[in-house]
Amino acid sequence: MLDEENEAMRLDWSKRLNIIKGVADALSYMHHDCSPPIVHRDLSSKNILLDADYEAHVSDFGTAKFLKLDSSNWSELAGTYGYIAPEFAYTMRVTEKCDVYSFGVLTLEVIKGQHPHDLISVLLSPFSEKVDSKDLMDHRTAPPSLQTKKILESVIMVAIECLQTIPERRPTMKHSLTS
């Protein structure tokens, strides 16, 4: 447990934000700059590698799929439980919005220091009380500066947008980078 605490402290807020940006950059490239676009389909913390400088690298493209623009892109279910977009699980239609949902989960996980599990439904429920951003942040690391806290709050808002149950309401990865 002590090693886990030390690792969490080593991942300060600057490194965590850099990890999130690195993943967003990779997905934006795959979705918007590749022809045809590529959907990863298994974006999760186990498929993000950090180098010695804590730069994020998306890995394991074993379930990745090229999107055919003139096709419905039906696919077998693939991905890691807890990161799979809800519509993919019941329609079996893969779009880049499936990766956007997974990115939202991953972003909250990086900020919280653990998978957000049931917190996702709480964040999206119109009947729940507003969740304080400090409850979404990993308490094992030093509190963020005021400027960093504002950036983290903005990133959390983008992550929540990425988790929308209606895929069309989710931002694109290109939009996520500019938020």
C-alpha positions, 0 to 999 in steps of 0.5 A, a space after each residue: 500500500 505504501 508503494 501505491 501512495 508513493 506512486 500516487 504522489 509521484 503523479 502530481 497534477 502536472 503529470 496527470 494533466 499531461 497524461 490526459 492531454 497525451 491520450 487526447 492528442 492520440 485519439 484526436 489524431 486517430 479519429 480526425 487525421 487518419 484516413 480512414 479514421 481509427 477507433 481503438 475500442 479498448 481505451 483503458 488505463 491498462 492500455 496507456 503506457 507511460 515513458 520515463 518522462 510520464 508521457 502517455 502512449 496509447 497501446 494495444 491496438 488488437 481490437 482497433 477498427 478502421 471506420 468505413 465512412 459509407 458503412 454502418 460499422 457493426 462490430 462484435 463487442 470489444 473493450 474493457 468492462 467499465 470503459 465501454 460506451 453504453 450504446 456500443 454494448 447494446 447496438 454493436 455499432 462502433 463509432 469514434 464516440 465509443 472512444 470518446 466515452 472511454 476517454 471520459 472514464 479514463 480522464 476521471 480515473 487519472 484525476 481520481 486515482 481510481 476507476 470512477 465506477 458508480 460515480 459516472 451514473 451519479 455525475 450524469 443523473 439529473 436528480 443528483 446533487 452537484 458533485 464537488 470537484 475536490 471529491 473527484 480528485 486524488 487526495 493522496 497527492 498534494 492539493 493543486 494550486 488555484 490555477 491548476 484547480 481551475 484547469 482540473 475543473 475544466 478537464 472534469 467538465 470535459 470528461 463529464 461531457 464525454 460520458 453523455 449517454 446520447 453519443 451525439 452529445 459527446 464532444 469530438 476528440 478535436 473539441 476535447 483538446 480545445 476545451 
